[in-house]
C-alpha cells in the first residue's frame, strides 16, 4: 500500500474539524458563513444553529463595544492575534475566548480562530481574589469594610450582584446576617439555625448547595425570605481555622442571564476558605481593640 499521496489530497474540512480550537468565517456584515466542529465544543451551538446569524449576538453584552472596535480595525487591514472577549454559550455559561483574526478582502470575509482560555482566566482571577481578600483582612478598618471588599472581589469571579453572609452565633445557635445586598429586599432578621431555610441547610450539612428554577419553584422556597423570587442560588459553608462551620456565603440571581454552574460551586468553595479566615482574623482584631484600656 502506497503512502506517497500528497497531503493536499486529504479532505481539508475533516482535518479542520480535528482541531480543539474553532475556525470561524464571517461575512462583511458579521454573519457566520462557516464554523468548524470545534465551535460546538466551545460554544455549544451546532453549525446549522449559527450559520447566517450575527456573530455579535453571542458576544457577552459588556464586551460588544470592544469587539466592534476590534472588528473595525481588522477590516481596516490590522490582523489580530491576541484579542480576548467573552461569549455566552448555549447553556448560558460565560466563556473567555482568545481570537486570532484577519480580513480577506478578495473574498469579503473575516477568518478567525477561537481558543477557549476560560480555565486560565479563572485560575488567574481566583488567585487574585484570594490575595485581595487576605490583604483586606489586614487593611480593612472594620468588618463592614471587609464584607464590602469580599463582595466586590466575588463580583469579579461570578455574578454576585446579590450577596449575603450568614454567620453563626454559637452562643445561642442563631444566624445573623451582618452583610446582605439584595436588589429586592432587606437583610433577613436573626433566626434559629434550624429555621433558617437554605442558608441554615448549608451550615447544618457543611455542604455547598446549588439551586435552580425547579427547586426554587417549590413552596418551601416561596416562604424563605432569604431567597424568595430568585432563579438561581448558590451557598457554600464557611469553615473556620479549627474546621467548624462558622457561617455561609451565598449569591443569588433573579435573571436567566446570570446562572450558576458546578464550576461556580468549586470556585466559590475554594474562595470561601480565605473568606472564613479573613472574617475570623478581622473579628479577633476588632475584639482585641475593644478590650484595650482607654
Backbone as numpy.savetxt, mean C-alpha at the origin, in Angstrom:
# Nx Ny Nz CAx CAy CAz Cx Cy Cz
19.46 -34.41 -36.93 18.61 -33.21 -36.93 19.49 -31.97 -36.93
19.26 -31.07 -37.87 20.09 -29.89 -37.98 19.60 -28.78 -37.07
20.53 -28.07 -36.39 20.22 -26.93 -35.55 20.77 -25.64 -36.16
21.03 -25.67 -37.47 21.71 -24.56 -38.11 20.76 -23.48 -38.62
19.46 -23.58 -38.31 18.53 -22.57 -38.79 18.80 -21.21 -38.14
18.52 -20.17 -38.88 18.72 -18.82 -38.36 17.75 -18.53 -37.22
18.19 -17.86 -36.14 17.28 -17.48 -35.05 16.13 -16.61 -35.55
16.35 -15.87 -36.67 15.31 -14.99 -37.19 14.12 -15.77 -37.70
14.29 -17.09 -37.89 13.17 -17.90 -38.35 12.25 -18.30 -37.20
12.70 -18.06 -35.98 11.88 -18.41 -34.82 10.69 -17.45 -34.71
9.57 -17.92 -34.16 8.39 -17.04 -34.01 8.68 -15.93 -33.00
8.77 -14.69 -33.48 9.17 -13.56 -32.66 8.24 -13.37 -31.46
6.92 -13.44 -31.67 5.99 -13.17 -30.58 6.09 -14.20 -29.46
6.39 -15.46 -29.79 6.55 -16.47 -28.75 7.77 -16.18 -27.89
8.79 -15.64 -28.49 9.98 -15.27 -27.72 9.65 -14.11 -26.79
8.98 -13.09 -27.31 8.60 -11.93 -26.51 7.75 -12.34 -25.31
6.85 -13.30 -25.53 5.94 -13.70 -24.46 6.63 -14.47 -23.35
7.87 -14.88 -23.55 8.63 -15.53 -22.49 9.22 -14.53 -21.50
9.26 -13.26 -21.88 9.86 -12.24 -21.02 9.00 -12.02 -19.78
9.65 -11.85 -18.62 8.92 -11.51 -17.41 8.44 -10.07 -17.45
9.17 -9.21 -18.15 8.72 -7.84 -18.36 7.62 -7.82 -19.41
6.92 -6.70 -19.51 5.86 -6.55 -20.51 6.32 -5.63 -21.63
6.10 -6.04 -22.86 6.36 -5.20 -24.03 5.03 -4.58 -24.45
5.03 -3.28 -24.61 3.79 -2.54 -24.87 4.01 -1.61 -26.06
3.00 -1.55 -26.95 3.01 -0.59 -28.06 1.71 0.19 -28.00
1.82 1.53 -28.01 0.63 2.38 -28.03 0.74 3.34 -29.21
-0.42 3.78 -29.72 -0.41 4.70 -30.86 -0.23 6.14 -30.38
-0.29 7.06 -31.33 -0.03 8.46 -31.00 -1.05 9.04 -30.04
-2.26 8.46 -30.01 -3.31 8.93 -29.10 -3.26 8.23 -27.75
-2.27 7.34 -27.55 -2.12 6.67 -26.27 -2.97 5.43 -26.11
-3.46 4.85 -27.20 -4.25 3.62 -27.13 -3.35 2.41 -27.34
-3.61 1.36 -26.55 -2.84 0.13 -26.70 -3.12 -0.51 -28.06
-2.05 -0.86 -28.77 -2.21 -1.62 -30.02 -1.58 -3.01 -29.90
-0.71 -3.17 -28.91 -0.10 -4.50 -28.67 0.41 -4.56 -27.24
0.18 -5.70 -26.58 0.82 -5.99 -25.29 1.24 -7.46 -25.30
2.38 -7.74 -24.70 2.86 -9.11 -24.63 2.22 -9.84 -23.45
2.53 -11.13 -23.34 1.95 -11.94 -22.26 2.35 -11.42 -20.89
3.52 -10.79 -20.79 3.97 -10.25 -19.52 3.05 -9.18 -18.98
2.28 -8.56 -19.85 1.37 -7.51 -19.42 0.32 -8.07 -18.46
-0.23 -9.21 -18.79 -1.25 -9.80 -17.91 -0.64 -10.23 -16.58
0.60 -10.72 -16.59 1.24 -11.12 -15.34 1.44 -9.92 -14.42
1.74 -8.77 -14.99 2.04 -7.59 -14.19 0.78 -6.81 -13.82
-0.11 -6.61 -14.81 -1.25 -5.71 -14.61 -2.58 -6.45 -14.40
-2.61 -7.74 -14.69 -3.83 -8.51 -14.46 -4.82 -8.51 -15.61
-4.57 -7.73 -16.65 -5.50 -7.64 -17.79 -4.99 -8.48 -18.96
-5.87 -9.27 -19.56 -5.54 -10.00 -20.77 -5.44 -9.02 -21.94
-4.68 -9.34 -22.98 -4.53 -8.41 -24.11 -5.85 -7.91 -24.68
-6.82 -8.82 -24.84 -8.10 -8.41 -25.45 -8.87 -7.42 -24.58
-8.51 -7.30 -23.30 -9.20 -6.36 -22.42 -8.67 -4.94 -22.54
-7.48 -4.78 -23.11 -6.89 -3.44 -23.14 -6.62 -2.92 -24.55
-6.53 -3.80 -25.56 -6.27 -3.33 -26.91 -7.35 -2.33 -27.33
-6.92 -1.17 -27.77 -7.85 -0.12 -28.16 -8.21 0.82 -27.03
-7.82 0.47 -25.79 -8.13 1.31 -24.64 -7.01 2.32 -24.39
-7.36 3.40 -23.69 -6.38 4.42 -23.36 -5.41 3.93 -22.29
-4.14 4.09 -22.55 -3.11 3.70 -21.60 -3.27 4.44 -20.27
-3.65 5.72 -20.34 -3.69 6.56 -19.15 -4.74 6.08 -18.15
-5.75 5.34 -18.60 -6.81 4.91 -17.69 -6.30 3.98 -16.60
-5.21 3.27 -16.85 -4.68 2.34 -15.86 -3.66 3.00 -14.94
-3.21 4.18 -15.29 -2.21 4.88 -14.48 -2.87 5.38 -13.20
-2.16 5.27 -12.09 -2.66 5.79 -10.82 -3.01 7.27 -10.99
-4.18 7.71 -10.51 -4.59 9.11 -10.71 -3.53 10.13 -10.28
-2.81 9.85 -9.21 -1.81 10.81 -8.72 -0.58 10.89 -9.60
-0.43 9.94 -10.53 0.76 9.92 -11.39 0.44 10.27 -12.85
-0.79 10.64 -13.13 -1.17 10.87 -14.52 -0.52 12.12 -15.11
-0.46 13.20 -14.36 0.18 14.41 -14.88 1.65 14.16 -15.17
2.34 13.49 -14.25 3.75 13.17 -14.47 3.93 12.29 -15.69
3.03 11.34 -15.86 3.12 10.42 -17.00 2.88 11.16 -18.31
1.90 12.05 -18.34 1.63 12.82 -19.56 2.84 13.70 -19.92
3.49 14.26 -18.91 4.68 15.06 -19.18 5.78 14.23 -19.81
5.97 13.00 -19.29 6.99 12.11 -19.84 6.63 11.68 -21.25
5.34 11.43 -21.51 4.90 11.04 -22.85 5.24 12.15 -23.85
5.00 13.40 -23.47 5.33 14.51 -24.36 6.81 14.55 -24.70
7.65 14.30 -23.71 9.10 14.30 -23.95 9.51 13.14 -24.86
8.90 11.98 -24.65 9.21 10.81 -25.48 8.83 11.08 -26.93
7.64 11.63 -27.15 7.18 11.88 -28.52 7.94 13.03 -29.18
8.65 13.81 -28.37 9.52 14.85 -28.92 10.89 14.29 -29.27
11.09 13.00 -29.05 12.33 12.36 -29.45 13.27 12.00 -28.33
12.85 12.23 -27.07 13.70 11.93 -25.92 13.37 10.54 -25.38
14.26 9.60 -25.57 14.04 8.24 -25.05 14.11 8.24 -23.53
13.29 7.40 -22.91 13.28 7.26 -21.45 13.70 5.84 -21.10
14.57 5.72 -20.11 15.02 4.38 -19.70 14.74 4.07 -18.23
14.39 5.08 -17.44 14.17 4.83 -16.01 12.94 5.59 -15.51
11.92 5.71 -16.33 10.69 6.38 -15.91 9.93 5.46 -14.95
9.56 5.99 -13.78 8.79 5.20 -12.82 7.45 5.87 -12.56
6.40 5.05 -12.52 5.08 5.52 -12.11 4.29 4.36 -11.54
3.07 4.66 -11.09 2.23 3.63 -10.48 1.02 3.35 -11.36
0.69 2.08 -11.42 -0.51 1.64 -12.14 -1.43 0.92 -11.15
-2.70 0.84 -11.52 -3.66 0.09 -10.71 -4.01 -1.19 -11.45
-3.69 -2.32 -10.83 -3.97 -3.62 -11.43 -5.48 -3.87 -11.51
-5.83 -4.89 -12.25 -7.24 -5.26 -12.39 -7.86 -5.59 -11.03
-7.07 -6.16 -10.12 -7.60 -6.52 -8.80 -7.58 -5.35 -7.81
-7.20 -4.16 -8.28 -7.19 -2.98 -7.43 -5.87 -2.70 -6.76
-4.92 -3.61 -6.83 -3.63 -3.40 -6.18 -2.79 -2.41 -6.98
-2.04 -1.58 -6.26 -1.15 -0.61 -6.90 0.20 -1.26 -7.15
0.71 -1.11 -8.37 2.03 -1.64 -8.71 2.93 -0.51 -9.17
4.19 -0.61 -8.81 5.19 0.38 -9.21 5.91 -0.14 -10.44
5.95 0.66 -11.49 6.48 0.23 -12.78 7.65 1.10 -13.19
8.70 0.47 -13.68 9.79 1.19 -14.33 9.69 0.94 -15.83
9.70 2.05 -16.60 9.52 1.97 -18.05 10.81 2.33 -18.78
11.01 1.65 -19.89 11.97 2.07 -20.91 11.15 2.27 -22.17
11.18 3.49 -22.73 10.26 3.80 -23.83 10.90 4.73 -24.86
10.41 4.60 -26.10 10.86 5.50 -27.16 9.74 5.66 -28.18
9.79 6.75 -28.91 8.83 7.06 -29.98 9.42 6.60 -31.31
8.62 5.92 -32.12 9.04 5.45 -33.44 8.21 6.21 -34.47
8.69 7.35 -34.93 7.86 8.22 -35.77 7.45 7.60 -37.10
8.31 6.75 -37.67 7.95 6.17 -38.97 6.76 5.24 -38.88
6.46 4.76 -37.68 5.30 3.89 -37.50 4.20 4.56 -36.65
4.49 5.74 -36.14 3.49 6.46 -35.36 3.11 5.78 -34.07
4.07 5.11 -33.40 3.77 4.40 -32.15 4.89 4.64 -31.14
4.54 4.43 -29.87 5.53 4.37 -28.80 5.73 2.91 -28.42
6.97 2.50 -28.32 7.31 1.15 -27.88 7.92 1.25 -26.49
7.44 0.41 -25.57 7.92 0.50 -24.19 8.04 -0.88 -23.58
8.92 -0.98 -22.61 9.07 -2.20 -21.82 8.80 -1.84 -20.37
7.91 -2.60 -19.74 7.51 -2.32 -18.36 8.06 -3.39 -17.42
8.67 -2.95 -16.33 9.19 -3.86 -15.32 8.53 -3.55 -13.97
8.03 -4.58 -13.33 7.41 -4.42 -12.01 8.51 -4.30 -10.95
8.62 -3.12 -10.34 9.64 -2.89 -9.31 8.99 -2.70 -7.95
7.76 -3.20 -7.79 7.02 -3.00 -6.55 7.77 -3.55 -5.34
8.37 -4.73 -5.47 9.05 -5.35 -4.33 10.20 -4.46 -3.85
10.95 -3.92 -4.78 12.07 -3.03 -4.40 11.56 -1.75 -3.75
10.51 -1.16 -4.32 9.96 0.08 -3.77 9.40 -0.15 -2.37
8.69 -1.27 -2.19 8.12 -1.56 -0.87 9.21 -1.78 0.17
10.27 -2.51 -0.22 11.35 -2.76 0.73 12.03 -1.47 1.16
12.27 -0.58 0.20 12.91 0.69 0.53 12.00 1.55 1.41
10.70 1.57 1.07 9.77 2.38 1.86 9.61 1.84 3.27
9.61 0.51 3.40 9.46 -0.10 4.72 10.65 0.21 5.61
11.84 0.09 5.08 13.03 0.40 5.85 13.05 1.86 6.27
12.65 2.74 5.35 12.59 4.17 5.68 11.55 4.43 6.76
10.41 3.72 6.70 9.36 3.90 7.70 9.83 3.46 9.08
10.48 2.32 9.15 10.98 1.82 10.43 11.97 2.82 11.04
12.83 3.36 10.22 13.82 4.35 10.70 13.11 5.62 11.18
12.12 6.09 10.40 11.42 7.33 10.76 10.66 7.18 12.08
10.03 6.03 12.28 9.29 5.80 13.52 10.25 5.73 14.71
11.38 5.07 14.52 12.37 4.99 15.59 12.90 6.37 15.96
13.17 7.18 14.95 13.65 8.53 15.20 12.59 9.36 15.94
11.32 9.18 15.54 10.25 9.95 16.17 10.09 9.60 17.64
10.35 8.35 17.98 10.24 7.94 19.39 11.21 8.73 20.26
12.34 9.13 19.71 13.33 9.91 20.46 13.07 11.42 20.37
12.57 11.86 19.20 12.48 13.30 18.95 11.12 13.90 19.29
10.06 13.10 19.28 8.72 13.65 19.51 8.62 14.25 20.91
7.96 15.41 21.02 7.83 16.06 22.32 6.61 15.61 23.10
5.80 14.74 22.51 4.62 14.21 23.20 4.16 12.95 22.49
3.31 12.19 23.18 2.76 10.99 22.56 1.89 11.35 21.35
1.13 12.42 21.44 0.30 12.81 20.31 1.14 13.15 19.09
2.27 13.80 19.32 3.19 14.10 18.23 3.72 12.81 17.60
4.04 11.83 18.45 4.50 10.54 17.95 3.41 9.86 17.13
2.17 9.88 17.64 1.07 9.24 16.92 0.87 9.88 15.54
0.97 11.18 15.48 0.81 11.87 14.19 1.91 11.48 13.21
3.13 11.34 13.73 4.24 10.93 12.87 4.03 9.51 12.35
3.60 8.62 13.23 3.32 7.24 12.82 2.28 7.22 11.71
1.22 8.01 11.89 0.16 8.06 10.87 0.72 8.57 9.54
1.50 9.61 9.60 2.08 10.16 8.36 2.98 9.13 7.67
3.78 8.44 8.43 4.68 7.44 7.86 3.90 6.29 7.23
2.85 5.84 7.91 2.03 4.76 7.36 1.40 5.17 6.04
1.05 6.46 5.91 0.44 6.93 4.67 1.36 6.81 3.47
2.65 6.69 3.70 3.58 6.47 2.60 3.72 5.02 2.21
3.11 4.12 2.99 3.22 2.69 2.72 1.95 2.08 2.14
0.79 2.58 2.57 -0.49 2.01 2.16 -1.58 3.03 2.42
-2.79 2.84 1.90 -3.87 3.80 2.16 -4.16 3.90 3.66
-3.88 5.04 4.25 -4.00 5.19 5.71 -4.66 6.50 6.09
-5.57 6.99 5.23 -6.26 8.22 5.57 -7.03 8.10 6.86
-7.58 6.90 7.11 -8.31 6.63 8.35 -7.46 5.67 9.18
-7.00 6.14 10.33 -6.04 5.38 11.12 -6.40 5.49 12.59
-6.25 4.37 13.31 -6.63 4.35 14.72 -5.64 3.53 15.52
-5.35 4.02 16.72 -4.55 3.28 17.70 -5.44 2.95 18.89
-5.53 1.67 19.20 -6.27 1.23 20.39 -5.25 0.65 21.35
-5.14 1.21 22.56 -4.15 0.77 23.53 -4.82 0.15 24.74
-4.22 -0.90 25.23 -4.78 -1.67 26.33 -4.38 -1.07 27.67
-5.39 -0.78 28.47 -5.16 -0.36 29.86 -5.24 -1.61 30.71
-4.07 -2.17 31.03 -4.05 -3.47 31.72 -4.63 -3.39 33.12
-4.69 -2.19 33.69 -5.21 -2.07 35.04 -6.68 -2.39 35.15
-7.46 -2.03 34.11 -8.89 -2.31 34.18 -9.41 -3.05 32.94
-8.48 -3.57 32.15 -8.84 -4.39 30.99 -9.75 -3.64 30.02
-9.45 -2.35 29.85 -10.20 -1.52 28.92 -9.30 -1.12 27.75
-9.96 -0.76 26.66 -9.26 -0.18 25.52 -9.51 1.31 25.47
-8.43 2.07 25.27 -8.53 3.49 25.01 -8.13 3.73 23.55
-8.61 4.83 22.99 -8.29 5.18 21.61 -7.62 6.55 21.61
-6.34 6.59 21.97 -5.65 7.87 22.11 -5.41 8.59 20.79
-5.46 7.84 19.67 -5.30 8.47 18.36 -6.32 7.85 17.42
-7.12 8.71 16.79 -8.17 8.21 15.92 -8.49 9.27 14.87
-8.15 9.00 13.63 -8.48 9.90 12.52 -9.43 9.15 11.60
-10.63 9.68 11.45 -11.67 9.00 10.68 -12.49 10.05 9.96
-12.57 9.95 8.67 -13.30 10.95 7.89 -14.79 10.97 8.21
-15.29 9.95 8.92 -16.73 9.87 9.18 -17.12 9.87 10.66
-16.17 10.05 11.53 -16.58 10.02 12.92 -15.47 10.30 13.90
-15.87 10.48 15.17 -14.92 10.74 16.25 -14.39 9.42 16.82
-13.44 9.54 17.73 -12.85 8.35 18.36 -13.90 7.63 19.21
-13.89 6.31 19.18 -14.80 5.56 20.06 -14.48 5.84 21.53
-15.47 5.70 22.38 -15.26 5.87 23.82 -14.50 4.67 24.36
-13.73 4.84 25.45 -13.07 3.68 26.08 -14.10 2.60 26.39
-13.67 1.36 26.28 -14.60 0.24 26.48 -13.86 -1.00 26.90
-14.55 -1.96 27.54 -13.91 -3.23 27.88 -13.43 -3.94 26.62
-12.32 -4.63 26.73 -11.74 -5.31 25.58 -12.73 -6.29 24.97
-13.46 -7.02 25.83 -14.37 -8.04 25.29 -15.55 -7.44 24.55
-15.77 -6.12 24.69 -16.85 -5.47 23.97 -16.30 -4.45 22.97
-15.14 -4.74 22.44 -14.47 -3.77 21.59 -14.37 -4.22 20.14
-15.32 -4.99 19.67 -15.40 -5.32 18.26 -14.14 -5.93 17.70
-13.80 -5.50 16.49 -12.68 -6.13 15.79 -11.32 -5.74 16.35
-11.18 -4.52 16.87 -9.92 -4.15 17.51 -9.69 -5.04 18.73
-10.73 -5.29 19.49 -10.61 -6.21 20.62 -10.28 -7.61 20.19
-10.85 -8.04 19.06 -10.55 -9.38 18.54 -9.07 -9.52 18.19
-8.50 -8.47 17.58 -7.07 -8.48 17.24 -6.23 -8.60 18.51
-6.60 -7.87 19.55 -5.82 -7.88 20.79 -5.98 -9.21 21.52
-7.21 -9.70 21.59 -7.43 -10.97 22.31 -6.74 -12.14 21.61
-6.78 -12.16 20.28 -6.20 -13.29 19.54 -4.71 -13.12 19.30
-4.24 -11.86 19.30 -2.85 -11.60 18.98 -2.54 -11.81 17.51
-3.57 -11.79 16.66 -3.39 -12.04 15.23 -3.94 -10.88 14.41
-3.34 -10.67 13.24 -3.81 -9.65 12.33 -5.16 -10.04 11.76
-5.93 -9.03 11.35 -7.27 -9.27 10.83 -7.50 -8.38 9.62
-7.82 -8.99 8.48 -8.10 -8.26 7.24 -9.55 -8.52 6.86
-10.33 -7.45 6.75 -11.75 -7.58 6.46 -12.09 -6.84 5.17
-12.97 -7.45 4.37 -13.45 -6.85 3.14 -14.95 -6.68 3.17
-15.55 -6.34 2.03 -16.99 -6.05 1.99 -17.88 -7.18 2.49
-17.52 -8.44 2.23 -18.39 -9.54 2.65 -18.50 -9.61 4.17
-17.38 -9.49 4.86 -17.39 -9.54 6.33 -17.93 -8.24 6.93
-17.59 -7.12 6.31 -18.03 -5.84 6.86 -19.50 -5.55 6.57
-20.11 -6.39 5.75 -21.53 -6.24 5.49 -22.39 -6.99 6.47
-21.77 -7.73 7.39 -22.53 -8.50 8.38 -23.11 -7.57 9.46
-24.19 -8.00 10.12 -24.81 -7.16 11.17 -23.84 -6.75 12.26
-22.92 -7.65 12.64 -21.96 -7.32 13.71 -21.13 -6.10 13.35
-20.75 -5.99 12.09 -19.95 -4.84 11.66 -20.78 -3.56 11.67
-22.06 -3.68 11.33 -22.92 -2.49 11.30 -23.08 -1.88 12.68
-22.92 -2.69 13.72 -23.08 -2.20 15.09 -21.76 -1.83 15.76
-20.66 -1.95 15.04 -19.34 -1.66 15.60 -18.92 -0.25 15.18
-18.95 0.70 16.11 -18.66 2.08 15.73 -17.19 2.32 15.41
-16.34 1.30 15.64 -14.94 1.44 15.24 -14.78 1.35 13.73
-15.68 0.62 13.07 -15.51 0.37 11.63 -16.78 0.58 10.83
-17.84 1.05 11.42 -19.13 1.15 10.74 -19.00 1.88 9.40
-19.54 1.26 8.34 -19.55 1.87 7.03 -18.30 1.64 6.20
-17.26 1.04 6.77 -16.01 0.83 6.03 -16.17 -0.28 5.00
-15.43 -0.16 3.91 -15.38 -1.22 2.90 -14.24 -2.20 3.19
-13.15 -1.66 3.71 -11.98 -2.49 4.02 -11.41 -2.05 5.36
-10.96 -3.01 6.13 -10.39 -2.73 7.46 -9.25 -3.70 7.71
-8.16 -3.17 8.20 -6.98 -3.99 8.50 -6.46 -3.61 9.87
-6.37 -4.58 10.77 -5.85 -4.35 12.10 -4.74 -5.33 12.43
-3.70 -4.85 13.10 -2.59 -5.71 13.51 -2.31 -5.49 14.99
-1.90 -6.54 15.71 -1.58 -6.38 17.13 -0.27 -5.63 17.33
-0.19 -4.90 18.41 1.04 -4.23 18.81 1.64 -5.01 19.97
2.79 -5.61 19.73 3.44 -6.43 20.75 4.54 -5.63 21.43
4.50 -5.59 22.75 5.50 -4.86 23.50 6.82 -5.60 23.56
7.79 -4.98 24.21 9.13 -5.55 24.27 9.15 -6.86 25.06
8.18 -7.07 25.92 8.12 -8.32 26.68 7.25 -9.38 26.02
6.77 -9.09 24.81 6.03 -10.08 24.05 4.54 -10.01 24.17
4.03 -9.30 25.15 2.60 -9.19 25.32 1.99 -8.17 24.37
0.70 -8.33 24.07 0.01 -7.39 23.19 -0.41 -6.17 23.99
0.00 -4.99 23.56 -0.32 -3.75 24.27 -1.43 -2.95 23.57
-1.84 -3.39 22.39 -2.88 -2.67 21.68 -3.01 -3.15 20.25
-3.66 -2.32 19.43 -3.86 -2.65 18.02 -3.71 -1.39 17.18
-3.19 -1.57 16.01 -3.07 -0.51 15.02 -3.97 -0.87 13.85
-4.84 0.05 13.45 -5.80 -0.27 12.40 -5.89 0.85 11.38
-6.11 0.46 10.13 -6.41 1.40 9.05 -7.68 0.91 8.37
-8.41 1.84 7.78 -9.63 1.43 7.09 -9.90 2.34 5.90
-10.75 1.84 5.00 -11.07 2.56 3.78 -12.57 2.48 3.54
-13.12 3.60 3.07 -14.53 3.63 2.71 -14.73 3.51 1.19
-13.64 3.28 0.46 -13.70 3.32 -1.00 -13.12 2.07 -1.63
-13.65 1.70 -2.77 -13.09 0.59 -3.53 -11.73 0.94 -4.12
-11.43 2.22 -4.18 -10.14 2.65 -4.74 -8.99 2.43 -3.77
-9.28 2.14 -2.52 -8.23 1.92 -1.51 -8.52 0.62 -0.79
-8.00 -0.47 -1.35 -8.21 -1.79 -0.77 -6.94 -2.25 -0.06
-7.08 -3.28 0.77 -5.93 -3.88 1.43 -5.81 -5.33 1.00
-4.58 -5.80 0.95 -4.30 -7.16 0.50 -3.47 -7.89 1.54
-3.22 -9.17 1.28 -2.37 -9.96 2.18 -0.98 -9.35 2.28
-0.53 -8.72 1.20 0.79 -8.07 1.24 0.79 -6.89 2.22
-0.33 -6.16 2.29 -0.44 -5.06 3.24 -0.44 -5.56 4.68
-1.04 -6.75 4.89 -1.03 -7.34 6.23 0.41 -7.57 6.67
1.22 -8.18 5.82 2.62 -8.44 6.16 3.39 -7.14 6.39
3.12 -6.16 5.55 3.80 -4.88 5.67 3.47 -4.20 6.99
2.18 -4.10 7.31 1.78 -3.43 8.55 2.22 -4.22 9.77
2.19 -5.54 9.67 2.64 -6.38 10.78 4.13 -6.14 11.06
4.91 -6.01 10.01 6.34 -5.76 10.17 6.59 -4.40 10.84
5.88 -3.38 10.38 6.07 -2.03 10.92 5.53 -1.94 12.35
4.52 -2.75 12.68 3.89 -2.66 14.00 4.86 -2.91 15.15
5.85 -3.73 14.92 6.85 -3.99 15.97 7.56 -2.70 16.36
7.95 -1.92 15.34 8.62 -0.65 15.61 7.65 0.35 16.24
6.39 0.31 15.81 5.38 1.21 16.39 5.22 0.92 17.88
5.08 -0.36 18.24 4.91 -0.73 19.65 6.13 -0.31 20.47
7.32 -0.55 19.94 8.53 -0.15 20.66 8.59 1.36 20.86
8.21 2.11 19.82 8.25 3.56 19.91 7.26 4.07 20.95
6.06 3.50 20.98 5.05 3.93 21.95 5.52 3.63 23.38
6.06 2.43 23.59 6.56 2.08 24.92 7.68 3.02 25.34
8.59 3.31 24.45 9.74 4.16 24.77 9.28 5.58 25.11
8.35 6.09 24.27 7.87 7.46 24.50 7.04 7.54 25.77
6.23 6.52 26.03 5.41 6.50 27.26 6.28 6.47 28.50
7.37 5.67 28.45 8.27 5.60 29.58 8.96 6.93 29.83
9.39 7.59 28.75 10.05 8.89 28.90 9.09 9.92 29.48
7.83 9.88 29.05 6.83 10.81 29.56 6.58 10.59 31.04
6.49 9.31 31.44 6.26 8.99 32.85 7.41 9.45 33.72
8.63 9.29 33.24 9.79 9.72 34.01 9.79 11.23 34.21
9.44 11.96 33.18 9.42 13.43 33.31 8.37 13.86 34.34
7.26 13.17 34.36 6.20 13.53 35.31 6.63 13.29 36.76
7.53 12.31 36.96 7.96 11.99 38.32 9.11 12.85 38.82
9.71 13.62 37.90 10.84 14.46 38.29 10.37 15.57 39.23
11.14 15.88 40.27 10.78 16.97 41.20 10.78 18.31 40.47
9.87 19.14 40.83 9.76 20.45 40.19 10.39 21.54 41.06
